[in-house]
Amino acid sequence: MDNPVVEIRDVVRSVTEPLKASTLAANVEKYFTHDATLQHPMVVVSKSPNSREAVKGMYKLLRLQTINQNIEFHAVMFNEDKTQVTIDLTEHMNSRFVYKSKHIALRMLVRLELVQGLDKRWRISRSDLMTFYLFIYLA
């Protein structure tokens, strides 16, 4: 990212909303550091020299479980030096496995740590996702 304040919503959408797992993986490659960490309610990826590959795998795994993601942003907050961002959002989706699931809404607080690379572009080095509410609407 050249300007995280302007671009962060599109970046979050780019690693959440695409239908194709290969598109999600390409966007993780683009926006995460090679040693990125991730804490998700279902998965933890620890920092290692190439942990971004595990982050890609996690996003692909989630794509197998859910489809039709759509992010609704409630608030986006940066610290002073723009190295940390906290996002209050709801992820709307459909499950591939919940019988007769019409719609799922997952309220989350997402905390990202950003680092600026030698190329002056900002990337995500840490992603923490905290789930608050899960609503499953049945047909």
Phi and psi restraints in degrees (value plus and minus 20) as a CYANA .aco file:
   2 ASP   PHI    -104.9   -64.9
   2 ASP   PSI     -56.8   -16.8
   3 ASN   PHI    -158.3  -118.3
   3 ASN   PSI      72.7   112.7
   4 PRO   PHI     -77.4   -37.4
   4 PRO   PSI     -55.5   -15.5
   5 VAL   PHI     -80.5   -40.5
   5 VAL   PSI     -59.5   -19.5
   6 VAL   PHI    -102.4   -62.4
   6 VAL   PSI     -55.8   -15.8
   7 GLU   PHI    -116.9   -76.9
   7 GLU   PSI     -33.8     6.2
   8 ILE   PHI     -80.5   -40.5
   8 ILE   PSI     -56.5   -16.5
   9 ARG   PHI     -82.8   -42.8
   9 ARG   PSI     -64.2   -24.2
  10 ASP   PHI     -85.9   -45.9
  10 ASP   PSI     -55.4   -15.4
  11 VAL   PHI     -85.7   -45.7
  11 VAL   PSI     -66.1   -26.1
  12 VAL   PHI     -80.0   -40.0
  12 VAL   PSI     -64.3   -24.3
  13 ARG   PHI     -81.6   -41.6
  13 ARG   PSI     -57.8   -17.8
  14 SER   PHI     -88.2   -48.2
  14 SER   PSI     -43.3    -3.3
  15 VAL   PHI    -123.9   -83.9
  15 VAL   PSI      -9.3    30.7
  16 THR   PHI    -147.2  -107.2
  16 THR   PSI     -65.6   -25.6
  17 GLU   PHI    -108.5   -68.5
  17 GLU   PSI     -46.6    -6.6
  18 PRO   PHI     -79.0   -39.0
  18 PRO   PSI     121.7   161.7
  19 LEU   PHI     -93.1   -53.1
  19 LEU   PSI     -59.2   -19.2
  20 LYS   PHI    -100.3   -60.3
  20 LYS   PSI     108.8   148.8
  21 ALA   PHI     -80.9   -40.9
  21 ALA   PSI     -53.4   -13.4
  22 SER   PHI     -85.7   -45.7
  22 SER   PSI     -53.7   -13.7
  23 THR   PHI     -88.8   -48.8
  23 THR   PSI     -62.4   -22.4
  24 LEU   PHI     -78.2   -38.2
  24 LEU   PSI     -66.4   -26.4
  25 ALA   PHI     -82.3   -42.3
  25 ALA   PSI     -61.5   -21.5
  26 ALA   PHI     -83.6   -43.6
  26 ALA   PSI     -57.1   -17.1
  27 ASN   PHI     -92.6   -52.6
  27 ASN   PSI     -55.8   -15.8
  28 VAL   PHI     -82.1   -42.1
  28 VAL   PSI     -63.4   -23.4
  29 GLU   PHI     -77.2   -37.2
  29 GLU   PSI     -60.3   -20.3
  30 LYS   PHI     -94.5   -54.5
  30 LYS   PSI     -58.4   -18.4
  31 TYR   PHI    -128.4   -88.4
  31 TYR   PSI     -26.9    13.1
  32 PHE   PHI    -130.1   -90.1
  32 PHE   PSI     129.3   169.3
  33 THR   PHI     -90.8   -50.8
  33 THR   PSI     140.3   180.3
  34 HIS   PHI     -83.6   -43.6
  34 HIS   PSI     -45.6    -5.6
  35 ASP   PHI    -130.2   -90.2
  35 ASP   PSI      11.7    51.7
  36 ALA   PHI     -83.7   -43.7
  36 ALA   PSI     129.5   169.5
  37 THR   PHI    -134.3   -94.3
  37 THR   PSI     136.7   176.7
  38 LEU   PHI    -165.5  -125.5
  38 LEU   PSI     112.1   152.1
  39 GLN   PHI    -140.6  -100.6
  39 GLN   PSI      96.3   136.3
  40 HIS   PHI    -145.7  -105.7
  40 HIS   PSI     132.0   172.0
  41 PRO   PHI     -74.7   -34.7
  41 PRO   PSI     -44.4    -4.4
  42 MET   PHI    -126.5   -86.5
  42 MET   PSI     -39.3     0.7
  43 VAL   PHI    -165.8  -125.8
  43 VAL   PSI     122.8   162.8
  44 VAL   PHI    -142.9  -102.9
  44 VAL   PSI     109.1   149.1
  45 VAL   PHI    -133.4   -93.4
  45 VAL   PSI      94.8   134.8
  46 SER   PHI    -103.3   -63.3
  46 SER   PSI     137.8   177.8
  47 LYS   PHI     -86.6   -46.6
  47 LYS   PSI     111.3   151.3
  48 SER   PHI    -174.2  -134.2
  48 SER   PSI     148.7   188.7
  49 PRO   PHI     -74.6   -34.6
  49 PRO   PSI     -48.0    -8.0
  50 ASN   PHI    -156.1  -116.1
  50 ASN   PSI      20.5    60.5
  51 SER   PHI     -87.1   -47.1
  51 SER   PSI     -36.4     3.6
  52 ARG   PHI     -77.7   -37.7
  52 ARG   PSI     -51.8   -11.8
  53 GLU   PHI     -82.1   -42.1
  53 GLU   PSI     -58.9   -18.9
  54 ALA   PHI     -89.7   -49.7
  54 ALA   PSI     -55.5   -15.5
  55 VAL   PHI     -82.3   -42.3
  55 VAL   PSI     -63.4   -23.4
  56 LYS   PHI     -78.4   -38.4
  56 LYS   PSI     -64.7   -24.7
  57 GLY   PHI     -80.9   -40.9
  57 GLY   PSI     -58.2   -18.2
  58 MET   PHI     -84.8   -44.8
  58 MET   PSI     -64.3   -24.3
  59 TYR   PHI     -84.2   -44.2
  59 TYR   PSI     -57.5   -17.5
  60 LYS   PHI     -85.2   -45.2
  60 LYS   PSI     -60.1   -20.1
  61 LEU   PHI     -82.3   -42.3
  61 LEU   PSI     -63.3   -23.3
  62 LEU   PHI     -83.5   -43.5
  62 LEU   PSI     -53.2   -13.2
  63 ARG   PHI     -86.3   -46.3
  63 ARG   PSI     -51.4   -11.4
  64 LEU   PHI     -86.6   -46.6
  64 LEU   PSI     -47.6    -7.6
  65 GLN   PHI    -111.7   -71.7
  65 GLN   PSI     -49.3    -9.3
  66 THR   PHI    -156.7  -116.7
  66 THR   PSI     136.5   176.5
  67 ILE   PHI    -160.4  -120.4
  67 ILE   PSI     151.8   191.8
  68 ASN   PHI      39.5    79.5
  68 ASN   PSI      20.0    60.0
  69 GLN   PHI     -85.3   -45.3
  69 GLN   PSI     123.3   163.3
  70 ASN   PHI    -167.2  -127.2
  70 ASN   PSI     106.0   146.0
  71 ILE   PHI    -115.5   -75.5
  71 ILE   PSI     110.9   150.9
  72 GLU   PHI    -133.3   -93.3
  72 GLU   PSI      94.3   134.3
  73 PHE   PHI    -106.3   -66.3
  73 PHE   PSI     113.4   153.4
  74 HIS   PHI    -123.9   -83.9
  74 HIS   PSI     -58.6   -18.6
  75 ALA   PHI    -178.9  -138.9
  75 ALA   PSI     124.2   164.2
  76 VAL   PHI    -151.1  -111.1
  76 VAL   PSI     101.1   141.1
  77 MET   PHI    -148.3  -108.3
  77 MET   PSI     107.8   147.8
  78 PHE   PHI    -127.7   -87.7
  78 PHE   PSI     131.6   171.6
  79 ASN   PHI     -99.1   -59.1
  79 ASN   PSI     157.4   197.4
  80 GLU   PHI     -79.7   -39.7
  80 GLU   PSI     -63.7   -23.7
  81 ASP   PHI    -112.2   -72.2
  81 ASP   PSI     -10.3    29.7
  82 LYS   PHI      44.3    84.3
  82 LYS   PSI       5.7    45.7
  83 THR   PHI    -117.2   -77.2
  83 THR   PSI     -28.6    11.4
  84 GLN   PHI    -157.0  -117.0
  84 GLN   PSI     120.2   160.2
  85 VAL   PHI    -157.1  -117.1
  85 VAL   PSI     118.2   158.2
  86 THR   PHI    -138.5   -98.5
  86 THR   PSI     110.4   150.4
  87 ILE   PHI    -144.5  -104.5
  87 ILE   PSI     106.1   146.1
  88 ASP   PHI    -117.7   -77.7
  88 ASP   PSI      98.6   138.6
  89 LEU   PHI    -166.1  -126.1
  89 LEU   PSI     144.3   184.3
  90 THR   PHI    -141.3  -101.3
  90 THR   PSI     108.4   148.4
  91 GLU   PHI    -121.0   -81.0
  91 GLU   PSI      96.5   136.5
  92 HIS   PHI    -115.7   -75.7
  92 HIS   PSI     118.6   158.6
  93 MET   PHI    -183.2  -143.2
  93 MET   PSI     155.3   195.3
  94 ASN   PHI    -139.8   -99.8
  94 ASN   PSI     125.2   165.2
  95 SER   PHI    -112.3   -72.3
  95 SER   PSI     125.3   165.3
  96 ARG   PHI    -105.6   -65.6
  96 ARG   PSI     -31.6     8.4
  97 PHE   PHI    -138.9   -98.9
  97 PHE   PSI     -43.0    -3.0
  98 VAL   PHI     -98.3   -58.3
  98 VAL   PSI      97.8   137.8
  99 TYR   PHI     -78.2   -38.2
  99 TYR   PSI     109.2   149.2
 100 LYS   PHI      39.0    79.0
 100 LYS   PSI       4.1    44.1
 101 SER   PHI     -89.8   -49.8
 101 SER   PSI     100.0   140.0
 102 LYS   PHI    -107.6   -67.6
 102 LYS   PSI     -58.9   -18.9
 103 HIS   PHI    -183.3  -143.3
 103 HIS   PSI     123.4   163.4
 104 ILE   PHI    -144.0  -104.0
 104 ILE   PSI     116.0   156.0
 105 ALA   PHI    -143.0  -103.0
 105 ALA   PSI     102.6   142.6
 106 LEU   PHI    -138.7   -98.7
 106 LEU   PSI      89.7   129.7
 107 ARG   PHI    -104.4   -64.4
 107 ARG   PSI     107.4   147.4
 108 MET   PHI    -156.0  -116.0
 108 MET   PSI     135.0   175.0
 109 LEU   PHI    -132.9   -92.9
 109 LEU   PSI     101.7   141.7
 110 VAL   PHI    -132.9   -92.9
 110 VAL   PSI     107.8   147.8
 111 ARG   PHI    -136.8   -96.8
 111 ARG   PSI     104.4   144.4
 112 LEU   PHI    -138.2   -98.2
 112 LEU   PSI     121.2   161.2
 113 GLU   PHI    -128.0   -88.0
 113 GLU   PSI     113.9   153.9
 114 LEU   PHI    -135.4   -95.4
 114 LEU   PSI     122.9   162.9
 115 VAL   PHI    -149.5  -109.5
 115 VAL   PSI     128.1   168.1
 116 GLN   PHI    -119.1   -79.1
 116 GLN   PSI     105.1   145.1
 117 GLY   PHI    -102.3   -62.3
 117 GLY   PSI     156.8   196.8
 118 LEU   PHI     -81.1   -41.1
 118 LEU   PSI     -45.2    -5.2
 119 ASP   PHI    -103.7   -63.7
 119 ASP   PSI     -13.9    26.1
 120 LYS   PHI      52.2    92.2
 120 LYS   PSI     -13.5    26.5
 121 ARG   PHI    -113.1   -73.1
 121 ARG   PSI     123.7   163.7
 122 TRP   PHI    -109.3   -69.3
 122 TRP   PSI     118.1   158.1
 123 ARG   PHI    -154.5  -114.5
 123 ARG   PSI     139.1   179.1
 124 ILE   PHI    -103.3   -63.3
 124 ILE   PSI     104.1   144.1
 125 SER   PHI    -124.0   -84.0
 125 SER   PSI     -40.5    -0.5
 126 ARG   PHI    -168.8  -128.8
 126 ARG   PSI     117.2   157.2
 127 SER   PHI    -153.4  -113.4
 127 SER   PSI      99.1   139.1
 128 ASP   PHI    -135.5   -95.5
 128 ASP   PSI     103.2   143.2
 129 LEU   PHI    -134.1   -94.1
 129 LEU   PSI     101.3   141.3
 130 MET   PHI    -136.1   -96.1
 130 MET   PSI     103.0   143.0
 131 THR   PHI    -112.4   -72.4
 131 THR   PSI     114.6   154.6
 132 PHE   PHI    -130.2   -90.2
 132 PHE   PSI     -66.9   -26.9
 133 TYR   PHI    -155.0  -115.0
 133 TYR   PSI     122.5   162.5
 134 LEU   PHI    -149.4  -109.4
 134 LEU   PSI     100.2   140.2
 135 PHE   PHI    -135.3   -95.3
 135 PHE   PSI     107.0   147.0
 136 ILE   PHI    -135.9   -95.9
 136 ILE   PSI      97.7   137.7
 137 TYR   PHI    -117.1   -77.1
 137 TYR   PSI     101.8   141.8
 138 LEU   PHI    -116.8   -76.8
 138 LEU   PSI     131.0   171.0
